[in-house]
Structures are given as structure tokens and as C-alpha cells.
Amino acid sequence: MSVAGLNAVFSTEGPGVVWQRLDDLCRTAGALRGWRRYGAAFLLGIVSSLALPPVFAFPVLWATLPLLVWMLDGAKRKRQFFLIGWCFGFGLYAASLYWISNALLVFSDRFWWMVPFAALGLPAVLAIYAGLAGLVSRLAAPGPARAFAFAAAWVLGEWLRGHLLTGFPWNLLGHAWTGTDVMSQAAAWIGVYGLSALALASAVLPALAAGAGVRKPSPVRRQAAIALAVALPVAIAASGAFRLSQAPALGIADVPGVGLRLVQANIPQRQKWQRDLRGQNFYRHLELSEKDRPDWVTHLIWPETAAAFFLEEDAPARDAAAQVIPAGGHLITGAPRRVTDPFSLHNSVVVLDARGAVAATYDKAHLVPFGEYAPFRSVIGIDKITAGSIDYTPGPGPRTLALAGLPSFSPLVCYEAIFPGAVVSGTDPRPAWLLNLTNDAWYGKTAGPHQHLTMARMRAVEEGLPLVRATNTGVSAAFDSFGREIGRIPLEQPGVLDIRLPRALSPTLYAKIGDAAFLCLLLWLAGTAVWLHRGVSRSDTA
């Protein structure tokens, strides 16, 4: 419909007719029963996935979340509340995490039978948090109180999902608001969990603009609900724009005398661990490290397990690496590492100096279930899907590594970068930058690598630290302390990225207080739900 057509509709029908149609939609959503109710919730979840990276179409939540709230208002039994929420969550996670099954297709001859469990099983488990959010909303009166109760329960569920068991804070709804630099800046104060709280508040507010019962919302409440829904992201963007207006331009505040070369060799996952190709793959990294390198580059960065062998124990390989390391610089690479007494195997970061000697190591602490170790192996009889039958052993946790000629940094391997508030040591000195070595070759050209990149970038904003990210097949990238992109190597392309290291900021509010601000927002959502519920109770009593 054209703009003129829309103007004609509103001029002839008036706002009262528009509100009436919204009430009719509210009534229709609440009246759904049986498979239609649960199928609609599932479809709403699928549509909501468009709000997440890499699409970032967050306005769709202004349609999907109110419809979900209205469906909850039509539920009567506990099971119905849970299933409405669960079906929504299942659709959301099945659509946004489809790429996980691609990892099993890399070695389809061995793991093809696990594809349905990855594609459907994981979303089904994660959807339990959404189902519980629907169930908790039953405690509140229908209407505004239930909308805020659901929002509070949802964001609490996201926080628990990021912490319970091994934790998996992937595709939080707060990520819907991180598609631009200005929208991301609030994470420096409230973190991405705080962004989720505000995003959920904004998304459920339009539900307050309609009613299915005898008591209809007043025109003032309808207009206020819509206005507040829009005002929240606008305020976040405005505060972000102001913060960035005070920031130095990219390239102005760099660390003198420090240049980094990120190497992306783009080695297919099936070839990465083949014994007869390990030497060839290693020398491909050596070649890219030296080719057309500017003289201001002082250190080399390779991805996770770029050396697919025990580099510490391989003197010839370290001697070969020493030939391409800049004078006085280092090579920082991923490599497996083993300890003999007692025996343990680690997914590690290994640092070589210009002589080829090992200058430092870091052992990954947050391991991927079924990727780096097989939980309950003796019970379920399933091995990990990565090379080798021996489980990796976790390291002690985040560390700050200090090297000569390079500002100290916190190394993060693979998805260690997705955990808010867990990327910097609580005991070591604060690092000057974050380094993420990863390998997303498992996931091909899907949404997975882009989602991973988005979450890693948010750690830069939250901590006020530059983040440098090297990955085998992409997306390798670098961000300054505001999360602004310095450069990248596209997905599934070999190449290098030469950057000057940006300076760190003073610790952000989030770096100082962690999720305390999120807790305040959660209490605000829950408190609003209680206040609205009591208001309905007093009105019914009167």
C-alpha cells in the first residue's frame, strides 16, 4: 500500500477504528485453541528469529511478542501456559540455531544420525526456559501485568541459560539491538542481559494497546504504550550516539609501535586434522604471515588450533615459525597442548617469541560439550565429534598474559568470548585488549559465524577493551574499545588483516559492577508486573 493509501485509511477510518481492529486481533489470538494455538506460537518464534543476528530486524518483535502475550491471556491451565511459551521458544531457537547441525555434516559418515538431535533436540531443551516464562506469567492478571511478568521471566531465563550447567548465552533477545554501533553502546553500562531486559519491555508494550475484555484500554494508555515501545530503542540509540560523539575517530588512539597481522588460512574442516596435510596447512599460515607484510607489523595472530599438532614439542616447526616472526615480536597461535604428569590434553593458546621459544601458554577453560569433551560418556556412549578420542581438560579460567613489546591481553578460545562478564580475570591485572582465537569452519556459510562475531564484539563494548579475533575460515575481525569495526576478512576467504592495536578505555560501568544493573532492570520488570497485578486486584474488589 502506498503512503497516500495509508493516509486515506487513517483519514476515513480514524484512530478509533484502528484500535478496534487491534482489539479484534487481540481477541482472535486469545481465542486460538488446540494445535492452532501452539502452531501459531511456533510460527511467531520463527518470525522472531529475524530480530537476531545477522538480520537484526528487531521491529518484528513489536508484532510477535504482543501476539504471544495475547495468546497467553487466552490460556486457562498451567500446561497451556507452558506449551505456548515452549512452542514459541522452540520456533525461535530452531530457526536461529539451525546451523549447529552443519557441524555434524562435516563428518556425515560418522555423525549423520545426530543431526535431528542437534537441529531439534537443542532447541527443544532451550525452549524449556521459554515455557517456564509462559508458566510464570500465569501468576499475573491478564493484560499489562501478564505482559511484564512474561518479560521479567524471559530475561531471568536468559540469564539462567547463560550460567546453569555449562552455560549457553547464545542469541539473547538483547542481541537484536546490537546491529549498529549506536544501539550497542548501552552494553557498556548494563551489559547485553540489560539490553535484553529493555528489548523485552519494548517488545511487550504494544500488547497494552489492545484489550479483549469488557474493559478496553483508554486512548491515552493505547498511545502511551506505543510511544514508550518506540521511545526505548530511540533513547538507547540517542545515548549511544552521544557516547560515540565523545570517542576519538578510528585510528587516532592507537598503541604506538604495536602492529598486528591476523592470518585466516581458510582451511576446510575435513582437511584441518588430516595427518598428511598438517605440515602443508602449517606452512600455509607461515606463507600468509610473511607475504607483503608492512614493516610496522610487530606480532602475528593465528586462529584456534592453526597448528594442529603439539607445537611445544615440535622444534623444527617452531624454528620454521621463527623465520617469519618479526624481530622482537611474537606469534600467538592456537595449538593442542599436553601435560604428561598427570596426563591432560588442552585446547590452548601458545605464544612463540622471535627465537621460536615458547613464551607463554593459556589453556581453554570453558569447553564445548560434545565438541571438546563427551559428558556422561559412560551413560550415553557418545564420543566428542572433534578429532581424537581423548577429552580435553579445562584450564583454570581467564588469565592476563604479559609479553615483552605487547600490551597485556586476555586470551579467549572459541566460544569463551560469548560469556558476558567472564572474559577478564578477577585476580590478574586488567588487560589492555581481548584476543579471541576460534575456528568456525564447522558451520560453513550460515548464520552461525556471524552470530558468533556479534557476541564476541559485545565483549569489547561491555569491557571497554579492543577485541581482536582470528578465525580459520572467518569472520576474522578487529574492534576498538567502543565495538567499532576496524576491519575484517570475509567468511571463507583466505587472507590477512593488518591493524594497529587501539587503546583501552577506563573500566566501563559494566566492567565494574557486572550484572548488577541488569538485576535492577529485572526487578523493575517484576515490580511493574506486581504493581499492575495489584491494581487489577483492587479494581476487581472495588
Secondary structure, 3 states (H helix, E strand, C coil): CCHHHHHHHHHHHHHHHHHHHHHHHHHHHHHCCHHHHHHHHHHHHHHHHHHCCCCCCHHHHHHHHHHHHHHHHCCCCHHHHHHHHHHHHHHHHHHHCCCHHHHHHHCHHHHHHHHHHHHHHHHHHHHHHHHHHHHHHCCCCCCHHHHHHHHHHHHHHHHHHCCCCCCCCCCCHHHHHCCCHHHHCCHHHHHHHHHHHHHHHHHHHHHHHCCCCCCCCCHHHHHHHHHHHHHHHHHHHHHHHHHHHCCCCCCCCEEEEEEEEEEECCCCHHHHCCHHHHHHHHHHHHHHHHCCCCCCCCEEECCCCCCCCCHHHCHHHHHHHHCCCCCCCEEEEEEEEEEECCEEEEEEEEEEECCCCEEEEEECCCCCECCCECCCHHHHCCCCCCCCCCCCCCCCCCCCEEECCEEEEEEEEHHHHHCCCCCCCCCCCCCCEEEEEECCHHHCCCHHHHHHHHHHHHHHHHHCCCEEEEECCCCEEEECCCCCEEEEECCCCCEEEEEEEECCCCCCHHHHHCCHHHHHHHHHHHHHHHHHHHHHHHHHHC
